[in-house]
Amino acid sequence: RLRSAPLTVRFVTNTTKESKRDLLERLTGLGFDIAEHEIFTSLTAARNLLEQQQVRPLLLVDDKALPDFTGIGTENPNAVVVGLAPEHFHYEMMNRAFR
């Protein structure tokens, strides 16, 4: 019914563990009729903010989430993006983030 209504359909999630592409594959595998542009994640919001503010982040996100930041400069970071990434929460990385 939503698809036939004069509405914009979006699938919104706060996941930071996987890229939008991986999420799309998982949802279509479950039978959802969904397009990539209909998915809005917290990583989407973070990327939008990075682009608007024109900052270079240190990405403390799961490796599976990195594709959502393709094209974003990360050299000499002046911002930090934190997601669910326990493998990256160690002394060296936390020290880099605080610097």
NUTOR-925878 format. One line per 3 residues: for each residue x, y negated, z of N, C-alpha, C. Coordinates in steps of 0.02 Angstrom, whole numbers. Example, Ala and Ser with C-alpha at 12.3 -4.5 7.8 and 13.67 -1.06 7.14 Angstrom:
<rs>
660,284,390,615,225,390,660,165,390  642,112,354,684,53,357,645,-2,394;
</rs>
This chain:
<rs>
41,60,0,0,0,0,43,-63,0  98,-61,36,141,-120,38,168,-137,-31  187,-87,-69,215,-98,-136,164,-130,-183;
101,-114,-174,49,-141,-218,23,-209,-193  41,-228,-132,20,-293,-105,67,-348,-129  44,-409,-130,87,-465,-151,135,-486,-95;
177,-439,-74,224,-450,-19,295,-432,-41  343,-462,-7,412,-442,-16,426,-388,37  452,-332,15,466,-276,61,541,-276,77;
557,-271,141,627,-266,164,631,-212,217  686,-177,218,701,-128,269,758,-158,311  745,-171,374,792,-206,417,817,-160,472;
883,-162,483,913,-120,534,971,-157,567  987,-138,628,1044,-169,662,1105,-122,662  1104,-72,620,1160,-26,618,1223,-60,593;
1279,-43,623,1344,-68,600,1390,-10,584  1364,51,585,1405,111,579,1414,134,507  1373,109,461,1378,131,391,1363,73,344;
1388,79,283,1376,28,233,1304,31,208  1285,-22,175,1218,-25,147,1208,31,95  1261,45,57,1257,99,6,1246,167,38;
1282,181,93,1273,245,129,1203,250,158  1179,194,185,1111,193,213,1059,206,158  1069,175,101,1024,185,44,1022,259,25;
1080,290,19,1083,361,1,1047,404,53  1056,388,117,1023,426,169,948,418,166  924,356,157,852,344,155,819,374,93;
851,368,35,822,399,-25,823,475,-19  873,502,15,875,574,28,818,597,72  793,552,113,736,567,157,669,555,122;
672,531,59,611,522,20,586,450,17  622,403,44,601,333,40,610,307,-31  561,270,-55,566,235,-119,593,166,-103;
657,157,-111,690,97,-87,747,77,-135  758,13,-141,813,-14,-181,863,-47,-134  926,-50,-155,978,-77,-112,964,-149,-91;
936,-189,-137,923,-259,-119,868,-267,-67  831,-213,-53,778,-215,-3,803,-201,68  867,-183,74,896,-167,139,933,-228,166;
918,-245,228,952,-300,262,978,-273,328  1044,-274,337,1075,-248,397,1109,-303,436  1132,-287,496,1170,-336,534,1236,-351,499;
1262,-303,460,1322,-315,421,1308,-364,364  1248,-361,335,1227,-409,285,1227,-480,315  1198,-485,374,1196,-550,408,1266,-575,424;
1309,-531,447,1378,-550,462,1414,-573,400  1407,-537,346,1439,-557,283,1414,-625,260  1349,-636,263,1320,-700,244,1350,-757,285;
1357,-746,350,1385,-797,394,1459,-810,378  1496,-757,365,1567,-764,347,1574,-806,284  1531,-793,235,1534,-831,172,1514,-904,183;
1462,-915,223,1439,-983,236,1492,-1023,273  1524,-992,322,1573,-1027,363,1643,-1027,332  1651,-988,278,1715,-982,243,1772,-965,290;
1762,-912,329,1814,-888,375,1841,-821,352  1899,-803,380,1933,-740,363,1931,-696,425  1891,-643,424,1882,-604,485,1932,-547,494;
1943,-532,557,1972,-468,577,1911,-423,585  1907,-369,547,1848,-326,547,1856,-269,596  1823,-273,653,1821,-219,702,1757,-180,690;
1754,-147,633,1695,-108,613,1718,-39,592  1671,7,591,1685,75,569,1709,73,496  1754,117,479,1781,120,411,1726,129,359;
1671,163,378,1615,173,332,1578,108,318  1587,58,359,1554,-7,350,1594,-55,308  1658,-41,297,1702,-87,261,1678,-105,190;
1647,-60,153,1624,-80,86,1578,-140,85  1542,-153,139,1497,-210,142,1536,-276,146  1602,-273,155,1643,-333,160,1692,-339,101;
1681,-301,49,1724,-304,-10,1724,-375,-37  1784,-400,-50,1791,-468,-77,1799,-522,-25  1789,-505,38,1798,-553,92,1872,-553,112;
1904,-611,111,1974,-616,129,1984,-603,204  2033,-561,219,2046,-544,290,2118,-560,310  2156,-591,265,2225,-608,281,2225,-667,330;
2271,-665,378,2277,-718,428,2208,-735,457  2176,-688,491,2107,-697,514,2099,-755,563  2041,-788,556,2023,-841,602,1953,-830,632;
1930,-768,627,1865,-747,655,1868,-672,668  1822,-647,708,1819,-575,723,1747,-551,713  1739,-496,677,1674,-463,670,1678,-397,708;
1633,-388,756,1633,-328,798,1571,-286,783  1583,-223,768,1529,-175,758,1542,-113,800  1500,-63,791,1510,0,827,1568,37,794;
1626,34,826,1686,64,797,1733,85,853  1714,135,893,1755,153,951,1827,172,933  1838,197,872,1906,216,853,1952,155,845;
1923,95,838,1962,34,831,1970,-4,896  1937,18,949,1941,-17,1013,1998,12,1054  2058,-10,1037,2117,11,1074,2159,-52,1086;
2210,-45,1127,2248,-103,1149,2274,-146,1091  2305,-114,1042,2335,-152,986,2283,-194,950  2226,-163,933,2174,-198,895,2141,-252,938;
2128,-237,1001,2097,-287,1045,2145,-346,1054  2209,-333,1058,2259,-386,1065,2258,-431,1003  2254,-400,944,2248,-439,882,2186,-482,881;
2130,-452,904,2067,-489,904,2070,-549,950  2098,-541,1009,2102,-597,1056,2150,-651,1033  2200,-633,994,2247,-683,968,2214,-724,914;
</rs>
